[in-house]
Amino acid sequence: MKILMIHPHDLFDLSEPWTIRIKSLAREFLKQNHQVKIAYFPLKKNSSTADCPDSGFKTIELERRRGLHVMAKNTIRLIRESSWADIVHFQKCFHYASIPAIIASWINKKPLHYDWDDWETKIYFYGKPVSPMIGLYMWILERALPKFADSVSLSSRRLYLLATEDYCLSKNRACLAPVGADLNRFKPENSAHIIRKKYRISGPIVLYLGQLHGAQYAELLIHAAQIVLQWHPTTIFFIVGGGYRLEELKLLAKRLDVAESIIFTGFLPHEQIKDYIAAADVCVASFSNNEITKSKSPLKLAEYLASGKAIVASNVGEVRNMVGGVGILVEPGNHIILAGGINELLSRPDLRAKMEVLARRRAEEKYNWAWTADNILASYKKLVKGYESKKI
């Protein structure tokens, strides 16, 4: 099968890690002998696979500048490229990628698949939106896209219910496709010494992984750290990731007098993340309870699970399905209870060891990219077969 995939962000820029999903799915498709091209929108010109030599798939650079003439140029390019494909796949609702994808698939009479992985409208309105009009446009588009696509993959049950019950998507056109982890890259391994040696750490390590943009909740861990340090004063906390809230979170750590116990790494290449997770005694996924977190299928959790780590996570949305029975679930938005969960795992190495085994097993059973790719491929095959039967 020939698959043209389209993503509205930069595949190779560290500041846009949201492309991990599409790259991981593409690699899984390649493993099953499908042909894949990914069209993407680089932040700067001449961004190429030279920045990511292990990609394996072919890439198509589109222009990211604003303007109808730019969208028209991108649309013409995608019309040309989609004539090669058996199916057109696009991720996220952003207009400059989704609208050209719809037009290209329609003109070439190719089946169209929409991969919906986040409730983007809610994320946009989190905090202070740049423009309410842009938010309204995004709201309209996000509601309309499931109607234009021949099939839709949803990363969480909340999005599945939103699409099928509120946005009138028929269930035979929908499939669940949660995040996964690369089981070969993220696995239980004895590489903790790499990070411990680099930072000269001998005590316990608690890790939070995530981008420090809006709708992320690293501040909960910083508040919890103030409590945990009373019980385990030699603990070091890692906050792995970057974003516009980084300086704000550093100031919070100083104000709470825990800055010396917290290491902020900033943006890191995805291939380095595994070593930081490997070094951790406890991995944290802290969230508040809102529509954004209810709709998420958190990538960090899949990678914690695959790495065989003891996890403390806020009990919201897909988190219960991912971590229930293999980690400690705590009340969302409550840093005091979060600190209690971390303390329990740091105090009980026997419980940590048990949860580490269960976590890896959960990832092997479901939360891996091969499992997700198989679900999406099943939708592809049904669509392609349907289109071929129409031609006869």
Secondary structure, 3 states (H helix, E strand, C coil): CEEEEECCCCCCCCCCHHHHHHHHHHHHHHHCCCEEEEEECCCCCCCCHHHCCCCCCEEEECCCCCCHHHHHHHHHHHHHHHCCCCEEEEECCCHHHHHHHHHHHHHCCCCEEEEECCCHHHHHHCCCCCCHHHHHHHHHHHHHHHHHCCEEEECCHHHHHHHHHHCCCCHHHEEECCCCECCCCCCCCCCHHHHHHHHCCCCCEEEEECCCCCCCCHHHHHHHHHHHHHHCCCCEEEEEECCCCHHHHHHHHHHCCCHHHEEEEECCCHHHHHHHHHHCCEEEECCCCCHHHHHCCCHHHHHHHHCCCCEEEECCCCHHHHHCCCCEEECCCCHHHHHHHHHHHHHCHHHHHHHHHHHHHHHHHCCEHHHHHHHHHHHHHHHHHHHHHHHC
